[in-house]
Amino acid sequence: MEQTIDIAVIGAGLTGLTAAHYLKKAGKSFHVIERKEVVGGDIQTASENGFTFEQGPSTGVMSNEFVADLFDDLKGLCELERPTDAVNKRYVLYKGKWQSLPSGFMGGVTTPLFTWADKIRLLGEPFRKPGTNPNETLAELVLRRMGKSFLDYAIDPFIIGVYAGDPGYLVPRFALPKLYNLEQTYGSFIGGSVKMMREKAKQQPKADKKKKEKNRIFSVKGGLSNFMQALYQSSGRANFTLGVAGLTIVPQDDKYLISGTNADGSPFALLANKVITTTGAYELDKLLPFVDKARMDAVTNLRYARVLQIALGFKNWTGWQPDAFGGLISHKENRQALGVLFPSVFLQDRAPEGGQLLSVFMGGVRNNNLVEKTDEEIRMLLEKEICSLMKVSEFKPDLLRIFRYQHAIPQYGADCEARFAALDAIQSEYSGLFIGGNLRNGIGMADRIKQGKELAEGIC
């Protein structure tokens, strides 16, 4: 006979783990089912040959109060690591050379990244009218307000770093809602940012510690896997079943029957009054076979960037000495790499003394087929790129690990409106079904934490 539970959570990535943590905190009866045999999804830390490296994100951003609240709950189970000040510096490749991304007025005036025409044009940005097309692409928005050089050497590298995406496809209303709302609410980016900061200063003259931490980059001592394990422990490990393949959910009377196959080949079955799903859009049609096909098609057509992530370590580093979070590469540079992060520069104990750990990204929506290349082909591309970008005379890494992500990052384009409407309609039709995951509400760690908590609160 099937076990009956009040709430089932499908997926033990960051969203599912956060939801589980808050369900446990609220004293609810729940169970988490995960197809992998580990928790954390793509957030995994590994150690090899003296290097400690991440598979997936290297850091998160405290872009909302939900992150600080969660870490408060996890005190004693894991410890925040605040990166060095180098994390505030970023490079952009320009004509084959790294240039610092300017952060102040004088840097913006003197940088070669932007043309003089666009620098002068930027003076008029506060006086330009807000856009009227809600589905305007990011590229169209930036060209309208700032100019082509800002698109090519500020926005394009930024979008490559965040979405591995294309500004000509992403729609700010969905992909960068804060930026979109800045223009719509205040009329401009520059003037709006100033007005918003003044308003916040008036509203919060004595900001508390959590407010001061906002937008600070964070990691976890020993790696982000320790964060995932802390959530696993705080949620109660007995509330999890890992390694369940072929999961399907079917309504049964006023409940949901969840079935699949355990890692040992035995059948898995669970009845739940309510269900939270946190899987990718590409898995939902098989997970929820009872949903109307037209509605499901509007969900599963979500576009994803396919990405290669390479952990690259050198015990005796003789190349260019990086002093920043990383370097991003505009597609105008015609390189195979999307960018390089320097984890051992801004995080502790990530490489042996005198060594260097790099996290290299390739692929993305403009080069989605790169993930299909063999390891040897990737190594050859990597050697050419790293020797050029990092001034390495001899490519003999002590660590080289290649990770392929077929569904790395969802791309929030104009079709999001129809997708969100379809998701709302599905949830309205099937009481007790809550659909989460990075198919909506943002792709960052802070977004996933916020959604996880809200799902837990909404289902109770």
N, C-alpha and C positions, 0 to 999 in steps of 0.2 A: 504494500500500500504506500501511496505517496505521502511524504511528510507535508504538513500544512504549516505555512508561515504567514505572518501578516504582510511583510514587505520583502520583495526580492529585488536585489540590485544586480544588474547584468553588466559586468566589466569591473575590473579592479585596477584601472588606471587611476590617475590623480582625481578625476571627477568622482568615480565610484568609491574610492577610498575616503574622500572627504565626506561624501554623503553617508557612508557607513559610520564614520567617526561621529557625526552629529546625530545619527539615528541611535547609536549606542549611548551617547551622552543624554539623549532624551528618554532613554529606557525603553525603546521600541523593540519589538520582535522582528528581526530581519535576517536575511541570508544573502551573501554575495557569491555569485557564480562567475568564474573566469575561465576562458578557454586555455590560457597559458598556464604553465606550472609555477609561475612567479607572479608576484604583484608588482604594480608600478607601470605596466604597459611599456612604452618606449623609454621611460625614465629609469635607466639602469646605470650603475657604476661598476667599473671593473678595475682590477689592479694586475699589472703584468710587468715584469722586468724592471721594477723600480718606479713605474709610472702608475698614476691613478687617473683614470679618464672616464668621461661620461659617454654613454650611448644615448643620444637624444639631447635635450637642452643642457647647457652647461650651467646656466643661472636662471633665476626668475627675477621679476620686478615687483616690488611692493606697491602696485598701482591702485590698490584699494585696501581698506581696513581689514578685510576678511583674512588676508595673509597674516598680518600681525596677530589677529585674534586666534588663528589656528595654531601658530607657533607658541602662543601663550599656553594653550591647552596641552601642547606636547613637551613642555619643559620637563627635563629629566629623561626624555626618550630620544631626543635629538637636539643638536645645538646649531643655531644659525651661524653662518660664516659670512662676515662682511668683507667683501673684496678690498684690496688696496686701492688707493686713489687712481692708479693706472686705469681702472675700469671706466673712468670718466673720459678717457681720451680714445678717439677712433681715427683710423686712417681710411682714406679713399684712394684707390689707384687712379692716377691721372697720367695718361701718356706713358704708361709703364713704370711710373714711380709713385711711391706712397706719399700722399699729402695729408696733413692733419685736417680733419673736418673742423672748420672754424666754430667757435662757441661764443664769440663776442663780436662787438662792432668792428674793432680794428682787424680782427682775423677775417671777418667777412669782407672788408675792403681790400685787404692785401692778398687773399687767397687766389691762386690761379684757376681754381675749380669753376668759377663763374665768370662770364663775360662782363666787361664794363657796362655794356648796354643793359644787361639784366640787373646788375648792381644798381644802376641809376633807376631802372624801371621799378625796382623793389621799393623805392621811396614813395611811389604812388599806390602801393598795395593797400594801405588803410582806407583809401578813398574809392576803391573799386566796389561795384555793387555785388551783393551775394548772387550766387548762381540760382537759377530757377528750375533746373532739370534735376530731380531727385536721384536719377540713375546716371548722372554724369560720372565718367571714369576719373580716377585719380590723375591720370595723365592730362585729361582735359581741364581739370580743376587747376593743376599746377601751371599749365601753359597759360591759362586765363589770368591767373593772379601773380605769377612770379617769373615765368620765362623758361626757355628750353634748357639753358645750362643748369638751372636749378633742378629741372626734371632729370637731366642726364647724370648729374654728379652729386646730387643730394637725395632726391626722392627715390630714384631708381635703385641706388645701392642700399638705401634704407629698406625698401620693399623686398629686395633680394635677401637682405639679412633677416627680415621678419617672416615673410611669406614664401621666400624662394619664388616670388611671383612677378607679375607684369603689371605696371601701373596702368597700362592700356586696357586691362581687363577688370581690375579691382574697382569696386564702387565704394567711395568713402562712407556713404550712409551706413553700409554694412561692415566694411573692412576696417575703417578708421572713424568710428562714430564721434569721438571727441573732436577730431579735426573738422568733420562735417558740421557738427553743432557749433563749433567756434565761429565759423563763417556765418551760419544761419542765425545764430543768436546775437553776435556782436558785429557782424558785417565785415570782419577782416581777421586775418591770422595775427598780425602784429598788434594792431590796436586792441583786438579782442583778448589777446594774451595779457596785455597790460591791464585792461579793465577787469579781467577775471582775477588777476593776482591782487588788485586793490580791493575787490569785493571780498575775497577770502581773508585778507588781512583785517578788514573791518569786522567780519563775522567771527574770526578766531584770533583775537589779539594775543591770547595766551594759548597757543596750540599745545596740545598734549604730546607725549612722546610718540604715539602712534601716528599722529598727523605729520610730525617732523620726519618720520621714517618713510613717508609716502614717496613713491617713485625711486626708492633706493634699490639697487641691484643686490641680490642675495644669493647665497648658496648654503650648503649645509656641511659642517665639518665631517670629513671622511667621504663626502660625496652625496649626491641626491638620493641614492638608494637608501641611505639612512633615514631620510625623510619618509620614503615610501614604507619602510619597515616600521617606523614609529607609528604611522597611521594604521598599519596592519595590526600592530600590537594594541593600540588604543581602541580599535574597533572590536577586538576580541577575535583571535585566530580561529576559534571554534565556529565563528559565524561565516566562515569562508569555505567554499569548495573550489579547488583549483584543478586545471587540466580537464575541463569538460568540453568535449568536442561536439560539433553538430547541433548546437543549441537551437531549439525552436520554442516559441511561445504560442499557445492556442487558448482562446477563451473557453472556459468550461463552467457552465451555469453562471454564477456571479463571481467566479475566480479565474485565475490564469494557470494553466498547466504548462510547466517548464520542463522540457525533457532534452536529453542528450546522452552522451556516452562518457563515462569516467575514464581516467587515464589507464585503469587496469582492464578496460573493456566491458565493465559491467554497466548496466543501464542506470542513468540518473533521472530522477523524476521528483518534482516539487510542485505543490499547489500553493499559490500566493493570492492574497486578497488584492494586492497592489504590486505594480512592477515599475521600476525605474530602469531604463536602458541608457547606457553611456557609450555604446559602440559607435563605430564610424558609419556614415550614411551608406557606404557600399555594402554593409552587412545587414542592413535592416530588412531587406526584402526576404531574405532567408530566415531571419530571426522572427519576423512578424508576417507569416505567409497569409494570414487572414485579412490583411489590409487591402482595400481596393487598389487595383494595379495602377490606375491613372494617378491616384494620390501618391502612391509609393514611388512611381517613376519621377514625380516632381521632386522627391527627396533624394533618390539614389543617383540622379544625374549630376550631383555635386562634383565639381572638378577638383582634382588633387595634384599637388606638385609631388613628383617622384624625386627623391633626393639620395645622394651618396654622402655619407659622413665618414671621414677617415681620421682615425686617431694616429698621430705620427709623433714619435718620440726620439730624441737624440740625447744620449748621455753626456757627450762632450760637444757642446754647441759652439760652432765657429762661424755661423752665419750672422746676418744682420740682427742686432739686439733690439727686439721689440720692447716698447714701453707703454703699451695700450691694451685695451680690451680686445681689439682685433682690427682687421682691415677688410673693407668691403670693396666689391669690384662691379662697376657699372657694366651693363651688357655692351656699351659703346667701346669697351676695351678689347672685346673679342677674345676673352680668355675662357679656358675650360673651368676654372675655379670660380665659385660664387663669392667666396671669401675665406678668410683664415682667422680663427680665434686663437688667443695666446693664453690658455688657462693657467700655465705655470707662472705667468707674469703677475696675475691678479689674485690667484688662489694659493693657499698654502699646501705644501707637501704633494704637489702634483707631478714633480719630476725630480730626479736626483740632483744634488747640488752641482751646478755648472752645466746642467742639462736644460732641455727645452721641450715642452709638450705643445704640439699644435693640434688644432681641430679644424680640418679642412672640409669644405662643403662643395659639392659639385651637383650638376643636374639642374633641377628646378623646371618650371613650366616651359621655359624657352629651350630646354635641352633635356626633355623628359626621358628620352631613350638611352641616356648615358648609363643608367642603372643596369642595363642589359649587357654592358661590356664585361669581359672576363676580368678576374683579379689582375692578371698580368697586363692587360691593356690599360687598366686603371692605374697600375703602378707606373707604367711608362708615361702616361699623361701627367701623373703626379710629380714624377721626377723632373719633367720639363718645367712645370709650373713652380714648384718649390725652389728649384735652383735659380730661377729667374726672380721670383717674388721675394725670397728670403736670403738671396745672395749666398746660397749653399754651393760650395765648390765641388763637393763629393756627396752623392746621395746614398748614404749608408745608414738608414734609420735603425735604431735598436728596438723600435716598436712600430708596427704597421698593421693596423686592424681596419678592415673595410666593412661598413654597415650599409645595407640597402633598405630603403623605406619606399615601398610601392605607394603608400597613401600617407605621405609625410605630413602635408599641410593642406587643409581645405582652402579653396580660393573663393572668397566672398564677392561674387559678381552680381550683375543685375538680376539673375535668376533667383537670388535669395528671397525676394518678395514672394514669389510663387511657392518656394520651398517652405517658408515659414507659415504661409497660409495653409499649406497641406498638412504640416505638422500640427497646427492648432486644430484643424478639422479632424484629424485622426484621434487626437487626445479628447476632443469633445464627444466623438462617437463612442469611444471605448473608455468608460469610466474606470479610474484606477490605473490607467497607463500614462506614464510620464516619460517623455523622450528627451534625453539630454545628450551630452557629448559635444565635441568641438564642431559639429555641423551647424551650430549657432552659438551666439553669446560670446564669441571671442576664442582665440587660439592660445593665448598666453597662460602661464601657470596661475597667475592671479585670477584670470577669467574662469579657469577650471575650478579653482577653489571656491570662488563666489557662487558659481552655478551648483556645485556639489552641495554647498550649505543650503542654498535656496530650494533645491530639489528635496532635501531632507525635511526642511521646514514645511514645504508645500504639500508633501504627501501625508504628513502627520494629522 
